[in-house]
Amino acid sequence: MGEFELDTPEVISEAAKRVLSDSDWGTIAIRDRTEAAKLGDRVESNNWNTGEYLGEKTFSFQPGDRLGIRLAPNASIQEVLDNPEATGYRAPLYFVAIYSS
């Protein structure tokens, strides 16, 4: 995604397309609306989870792969793709590039 300028509608759209492809180019790691997180006893009193805990997930990476993390807490990835210029509570929160070695 190095050809895109960060935090532009173009990179937001491309990231959403890759995630929705459910391929080596991108996938949804956590579906907060339907998958509950496993929380320890200390936070159970503030547990706003919905859905069912589905167990641990693993992902495979190759040396040199790049990982981007984008949170869209108040929108689906499809909604982000449909409106990459959204602001406020519908906008994705952040994008972090992480490189494996």
Kinemage of the C-alpha trace (Angstrom):
@kinemage 1
@onewidth
@group {chain A} dominant
@subgroup {mainchain}
@vectorlist {calphas} color= white
{ca met a 1} P 0.000 0.000 0.000
{ca gly a 2} L 3.084 2.152 -0.245
{ca glu a 3} L 1.726 3.772 -3.386
{ca phe a 4} L -1.025 5.471 -1.359
{ca glu a 5} L -0.824 8.502 0.877
{ca leu a 6} L -1.947 7.601 4.395
{ca asp a 7} L -5.300 8.800 5.719
{ca thr a 8} L -6.731 9.562 2.300
{ca pro a 9} L -9.978 8.191 0.850
{ca glu a 10} L -7.870 6.168 -1.609
{ca val a 11} L -5.945 4.255 1.071
{ca ile a 12} L -9.090 3.825 3.165
{ca ser a 13} L -10.912 2.330 0.139
{ca glu a 14} L -7.999 0.066 -0.798
{ca ala a 15} L -7.636 -1.227 2.764
{ca ala a 16} L -11.381 -1.952 2.946
{ca lys a 17} L -11.299 -3.776 -0.422
{ca arg a 18} L -8.399 -5.925 0.753
{ca val a 19} L -10.115 -6.802 4.026
{ca leu a 20} L -13.336 -7.711 2.250
{ca ser a 21} L -11.401 -9.958 -0.172
{ca asp a 22} L -10.747 -12.411 2.700
{ca ser a 23} L -7.474 -13.355 1.044
{ca asp a 24} L -3.731 -13.048 1.630
{ca trp a 25} L -4.231 -9.350 0.871
{ca gly a 26} L -6.610 -8.838 3.796
{ca thr a 27} L -9.190 -10.336 6.104
{ca ile a 28} L -11.338 -9.416 9.067
{ca ala a 29} L -9.592 -10.646 12.201
{ca ile a 30} L -12.276 -9.737 14.730
{ca arg a 31} L -16.006 -9.178 14.207
{ca asp a 32} L -16.845 -7.359 17.399
{ca arg a 33} L -20.598 -7.385 16.825
{ca thr a 34} L -20.770 -11.170 16.613
{ca glu a 35} L -17.615 -12.531 18.284
{ca ala a 36} L -17.166 -12.116 21.996
{ca ala a 37} L -13.711 -11.586 23.419
{ca lys a 38} L -12.426 -13.808 26.186
{ca leu a 39} L -11.956 -11.572 29.199
{ca gly a 40} L -10.431 -12.293 32.569
{ca asp a 41} L -12.347 -12.205 35.826
{ca arg a 42} L -11.118 -8.684 36.597
{ca val a 43} L -13.130 -7.085 33.790
{ca glu a 44} L -16.202 -9.299 33.689
{ca ser a 45} L -18.279 -6.698 35.560
{ca asn a 46} L -17.770 -4.288 32.645
{ca asn a 47} L -18.311 -6.880 29.934
{ca trp a 48} L -20.168 -5.427 26.933
{ca asn a 49} L -19.369 -8.409 24.708
{ca thr a 50} L -21.930 -9.674 22.248
{ca gly a 51} L -21.804 -12.951 20.415
{ca glu a 52} L -19.978 -16.106 21.337
{ca tyr a 53} L -16.279 -16.582 22.073
{ca leu a 54} L -15.013 -18.711 19.186
{ca gly a 55} L -11.569 -19.531 20.533
{ca glu a 56} L -8.093 -18.430 19.576
{ca lys a 57} L -7.291 -17.486 15.989
{ca thr a 58} L -4.000 -17.786 14.185
{ca phe a 59} L -2.770 -16.043 11.065
{ca ser a 60} L 0.188 -16.969 8.864
{ca phe a 61} L 2.732 -14.447 7.661
{ca gln a 62} L 5.805 -14.665 5.481
{ca pro a 63} L 9.075 -12.810 6.162
{ca gly a 64} L 8.715 -9.278 4.850
{ca asp a 65} L 4.907 -9.266 5.014
{ca arg a 66} L 3.331 -6.023 6.132
{ca leu a 67} L 0.412 -5.880 8.507
{ca gly a 68} L -2.052 -3.023 8.725
{ca ile a 69} L -4.531 -2.624 11.539
{ca arg a 70} L -7.622 -0.501 11.103
{ca leu a 71} L -10.449 -0.201 13.574
{ca ala a 72} L -13.924 0.769 12.436
{ca pro a 73} L -15.783 0.701 15.754
{ca asn a 74} L -19.037 2.288 14.597
{ca ala a 75} L -19.238 1.020 11.037
{ca ser a 76} L -18.794 -2.180 9.096
{ca ile a 77} L -15.899 -2.519 6.662
{ca gln a 78} L -18.461 -2.417 3.833
{ca glu a 79} L -19.736 0.917 5.191
{ca val a 80} L -16.147 2.198 5.277
{ca leu a 81} L -15.705 1.133 1.635
{ca asp a 82} L -19.007 2.742 0.658
{ca asn a 83} L -18.037 6.025 2.330
{ca pro a 84} L -14.232 6.340 2.674
{ca glu a 85} L -14.547 10.046 3.425
{ca ala a 86} L -16.655 9.512 6.550
{ca thr a 87} L -15.701 11.603 9.539
{ca gly a 88} L -16.591 11.569 13.207
{ca tyr a 89} L -17.837 8.379 14.812
{ca arg a 90} L -18.124 6.531 11.453
{ca ala a 91} L -14.483 7.091 10.444
{ca pro a 92} L -11.874 4.347 10.931
{ca leu a 93} L -9.756 5.150 13.965
{ca tyr a 94} L -6.209 4.487 12.830
{ca phe a 95} L -3.875 2.628 10.550
{ca val a 96} L -0.598 1.125 11.722
{ca ala a 97} L 1.892 -0.581 9.424
{ca ile a 98} L 3.908 -3.342 11.051
{ca tyr a 99} L 6.694 -5.167 9.222
{ca ser a 100} L 7.690 -8.755 9.908
{ca ser a 101} L 11.303 -9.838 9.630
